[in-house]
Amino acid sequence: MLPCQSACPNYRNGCHKTCLRWKAFQEEQALQREAKKRYLKFHLERCAQMDRQLLSLQCRHPF
């Protein structure tokens, strides 16, 4: 179900394909997804770096 289906007074079957509001909504969603990806990538890289640093500080026993 489309989110605009219940809220848009001009809704009719298939209108989302040409609707400017729907396209703007989709673009906003795409921007939000990209921002979330950048946020997660940044923090995952920082966590991985911290893990490597902490592992390098551990004592290693010779075998």
Backbone torsions as a table, in degrees:
resi	resn	phi	psi	omega
1	MET	NA	136.0	178.8
2	LEU	-78.1	141.0	179.7
3	PRO	-64.0	-26.5	-178.9
4	CYS	-81.3	-11.9	-174.4
5	GLN	-60.2	-39.3	-177.9
6	SER	-90.8	-20.6	-174.0
7	ALA	-102.7	-20.3	-174.4
8	CYS	-90.1	124.8	179.8
9	PRO	-72.5	-18.9	-178.7
10	ASN	-97.7	12.4	-175.7
11	TYR	-66.7	136.7	168.7
12	ARG	-147.7	162.1	-174.7
13	ASN	-58.9	124.0	177.0
14	GLY	84.3	1.4	-176.1
15	CYS	-71.8	-18.2	-178.1
16	HIS	-65.6	-18.1	-179.0
17	LYS	-70.3	-26.0	-179.2
18	THR	-119.7	0.6	-174.5
19	CYS	-75.3	127.9	179.6
20	LEU	-69.1	-37.0	177.9
21	ARG	-62.9	-41.2	-179.9
22	TRP	-65.1	-41.8	178.6
23	LYS	-64.5	-39.5	177.4
24	ALA	-65.2	-40.4	177.2
25	PHE	-61.2	-44.5	179.4
26	GLN	-63.7	-40.3	178.4
27	GLU	-64.8	-40.9	178.0
28	GLU	-63.3	-41.5	177.9
29	GLN	-63.1	-40.5	179.3
30	ALA	-64.7	-40.8	177.8
31	LEU	-64.1	-40.6	178.7
32	GLN	-65.1	-41.2	178.6
33	ARG	-63.1	-42.4	178.6
34	GLU	-63.6	-40.7	178.5
35	ALA	-63.8	-41.3	178.2
36	LYS	-64.7	-40.1	178.1
37	LYS	-62.5	-44.7	179.1
38	ARG	-62.1	-42.8	179.7
39	TYR	-60.7	-49.4	-178.7
40	LEU	-65.3	-41.1	179.4
41	LYS	-61.9	-44.4	179.5
42	PHE	-59.3	-49.3	-175.9
43	HIS	-74.3	-32.0	175.8
44	LEU	-66.3	-39.1	177.3
45	GLU	-64.5	-41.6	179.1
46	ARG	-65.5	-41.9	179.4
47	CYS	-65.1	-41.1	178.7
48	ALA	-63.9	-39.9	178.4
49	GLN	-64.2	-42.7	179.2
50	MET	-65.5	-38.9	176.8
51	ASP	-60.6	-45.4	179.1
52	ARG	-62.3	-40.8	-179.6
53	GLN	-66.0	-42.8	179.8
54	LEU	-66.9	-38.7	177.6
55	LEU	-65.3	-34.7	-179.6
56	SER	-71.0	-20.6	179.4
57	LEU	-84.1	-13.8	-177.6
58	GLN	-71.5	149.1	175.8
59	CYS	-71.9	138.0	177.9
60	ARG	-113.1	131.2	179.2
61	HIS	-93.7	131.6	178.2
62	PRO	-70.1	143.5	179.4
63	PHE	-103.5	NA	NA
